[in-house]
């Protein structure tokens, strides 16, 4: 694990951001997942579309798993001015797709990344708070930004690493906090960019139109959940899963790795149903046909009816049949 440094004087670009090695098996397992699930077909389909403004769309793939597609908000009032871009976030839409992705990470040896982070930042327990892919066909100019405002430093990270790099290459821009200096770091196989919540960065400009190609990066949120940052994490509404503003799922996953287990010896999250607010049963029953089209007004509010989270009994019997559900902390 190596800090980001400026080439001209070797000074730190960012206090907590790091370059981190990714086990080759992780990339291999995720490539297998995207091929067999139909995600690769979805990626290819997206490069011919306009950006997915608004709430995004939900897609059911060949294996029955569900993923959502969104793009940064656009328009004159947006911080993202490039309306001609082809730039998409593809995220697990529910707990089933999320857990399948965790299994792929485990088979690939992702525990070594979590262990390296624990040594670097002194974390006693981590959880993975989201899994997805960033698909880019063309971007004229990325927008310098940081991802999340979190009071506790070095507790929220977005790990980006390449799944597919076009022949023309790909890069990420990283800046100092004042946005007065910007450096470019090229995507390299099996090397990840570990971005802390306050790391200022931007999608690297690129245009693969001549070859009809695109790049795919893996995006994994890694969290050190504590009482004083729980609500900060839950307020992140970039993806539709986990459901924003509900802290129960983060509570149930707190310390899942390192403290309570590992990806190789995963015991799963804690029971979650008693940690989530009850649905408006009548409203959800009345609108259940909208679970896959009304992603905010129905799907987020009807987490049980729309099967966003797996009920606890099925979760442990299907994904962790040899594990006794852990008692709530």
N, C-alpha and C positions, 0 to 999 in steps of 0.2 A: 504494500500500500504506500503510495507516494503522493505528497502534496502537489497541488498545482503551483507552478512557479513561473515567474517572468523570465524569459530567455536572456534579456539584456543584463540583468543583475542578480538573477537567481533568488529574488525575494518572493515571498508568498503572494499568490494571486488572491487566495481566499483562505480564511483561517481553518475551515473544517473540510473543504472539498478535497477529494482524493482521486487519484487513478488507482484502480484495483484490478488485479488479475481475476479473470473469469475461467473456471475450469472448462476445457473444451467440451466435456460431456454435457454441460448445461446447454450450450449452443446446439449440440447435436440433438438433445432431447426436445428442445423447443422447436427445432426445425421439423422433427418428426411429428410433434403435436400440430403444428400449423398445416402440415401437408395432409395428415390423416383426418383432421377435423373439418377441413374445408376453409380454414382461415386464409390460406394462400390464395384461393379463388376469390375470396372477398377482397383481399388486398389488391389483386389485379383489377377487379371490378371498380374499385374506388378511384384509380388513377384517371379514369375517364369521366369522373363526376365533378360537379361543382362542390365546394366545401359544404359540409353538413352544419349549417347554421342552426341556431335555436336549440331545441332540446336534444337533437340527434335522433337516431333510429335504432331499433333493435332488430337483430338478425338471428335466425335459427339455422345452425350449420348442419353439415352432413351427419354428424354424430349426435344431433339433437341438442347440443349445448347452445347456450344463448350468449351473444356478445353485442355490445352497443358500439355505435360509431358516432363520434362528435368531432367538431372542429372548433378552433378558437372563435369567440364572438367577433363579428365584423361590423362594417358600417362606419359612418362618419364619427360616431361617438365612441368607437372601440379603440383599444390600445393596439389592435391588430389591423393595420391598414391595407394589407395585401389581399385584395378581393379576387385576384386572379390566381391565387395559390391553389395547390392541391396538397392539403395537409390534414391528416386525420388521426384522431386518437381512437384506438380500437381496444375496448376494455371488457373484461369479464362482466357479464350482466347480472349474474347471480352467484350464489355460493357453490353451486355444482361446478360451474366453469372455473371458478376461482380455485377450488380444491383440486380439480384435475391439473391445473397449471402448477400448483404447489407440488403435486406428485412428480411432475416432469422435472421440476427444479431439484427435488430430492434425489431422483434417479441419476441426475447429472452431477451431483456432488456439490450443490450450492451451500451446504453447511460450512465449507471452508471460508466462504465470503462472510457469513455471519460471525464465524469465530474470529476472523481478522478484524471485523468491525468492533467486536467486544473488546479485543485487546487494544485497539487504537483509541477508543472513546470511553473505555471503562464501563461498558454496559453489562448489567447482570442478566438481563433478559430482553429479547427482541420479539417483535411480531412482524409479519408481512401484511401490510395494510391495503394492498392493491396490486394487481398484475395486468399489464396491457402491452400494447404495441403502438409505436408511432410510425405512421406511413407517410412518406414525403415523396411527391412527384416533382413539384417545383415550388420554390419560395424565392421571391425577389429579395426580400430583406426580413430577417427575423427581428423579433422585438425583445430587447433586453428587459429582464424581469427577474424577480425571485418568486419562489413558489408559494410560500406560506409564512405568515407571521406567527411565530412560536416563541413564547417567553423563555423556555428552557432550551439552551443551545445544544447542538449536536444530539438531538433526539428525534428528528424527522429527516429522512433522506429519500431522494429519488435516485435510484441506480439505473443509468442508461448504458446499454451496450449493444453493439451491432448484431443483428441477425442476418441481414443481407446488405452488402455494400456494392453499389454499382461500380463499373469499371472507372467511371469519372471521379469516384471518391465521394467522401462525405465528411463534414466536420461540425463541431459545436463551437460557438463563440462564448467566451467567459470574460467577465469584466470585474473591475473593482466595484465597491459599493457605490461610489460616486458616479460611475459610468463614464469616467474620463479616459480610461484605458481599456482596450478590448484585445484579447488574445484568441487565437484560433488553435483548436486541438483537433487533429484528425481522428476519425473513427478508425480503429485498428482491431482486427479479429482478436477475440478473447481478452480485450481490455475494456474496462467499464469506467464511466464517469460517475463518481459518487457525489451527488450534489446535495449539500445541506439546505435546509429550508430557506436560508438567507443568501445562498450562492447566486449571484447575478449571472444570468446566461441567456442565450438566444439560439434558436434554430439556425443552423448555418445556411446561408443562401445557396441555392442550387437549382439546376434546371436539367432534367433528364428527358425532355420532350423529344429530342432528336433520336433517342434510342427507345423511347416509350418505356423507360425503365423507372425504377423507384427504389428507395431505400427503406429498410425496416429496422427500427431499433426496439429493443425490449425495454420496458419501463416497469420497475418494481419499487413500490414504496416500502421502506423499512423503518419501523418505529420503535422507539424506546418509550413505552407508555407509562406515565406516572400520573398521580392525582392532579398535578398542576398543569398538565398539557393535554389531558384527555379531551376536553371540549375543543381545544384548538384543532386537534386532529379530526374530530367529528365534523367540524364546520367546513372541511374541504369538500367542495361540490364539483370538482373537476369531472369525476366519473359518477355513474349511477349506482355503482356498487363499490363499497358498502353504502347503504342509504345515508346521505348527509344528515347531520344534526341529531342522529340517534347514537348515543354513546355506548349502548349495550353491547354491540358487537365488538367494539374495541376493548371494552372491559373483559369480555369473554376470551379475547385473544391475547391479552396482556401477558408477556413473558412466555409465550407458547414455545419459543425456541431459546435454547441455552438454559433458561431457568427451569422449564418443565419438560423439555425434550429436545428433539432435533428433527430436521426433515427426514433423516434416515430412520429415526426412531420416534415418529410423530405420534403424539397422543391426542392431537386435535385441539380445538378450542374447548372452553368450558361450556356448559349448557347456556343457551342464550335466550330461550323463549321468555323466561321470567325476568329478563333484563330489558326487554323491549316494550314500548307502550302498546296497549291493546288497539286493534283496528276499530274503525267505525264499521261494524259488521254489516249493517244495512247498506251503507254507501258502497262498500267494497263488493258485496253481492250484486248490487244493482249495476255496477260498472266493471265487472270482471272481464267482460269482452274487450275492455280498453287497456288491459294490462300490458300489451305489447305495443300500443300506439300512444297512449298518454303516459309518458315516462315520468313526469313529475306529479301531475295532479292525481293520478290513480296509482301508478306502480310504486312510487315512493311511500304513499300513505297506506297502501294495502300490501305490506311486505309478506303477509302470510297467504292471503288469497292469491297473489301474483307469484308466489313461490320464489321470492327474492332470497330468503334464507331457508335453509332446510330445517324442518322440525327436528328437535333434538333426538327423538327416538330413531328416526330414519338416518340422521347424520351419523350417529355412532354405529348403527347396525350395518350401514352401507359402506362407509368410508373407514371406520375403525372397529371392525367386528371383533377384534381380539383385545380391545381396550375397554376397561370399565370407565364410564364417564367420570371425570374428575369432579370433586366437590367444588362448589363455588367458593372463591376466596372471601 
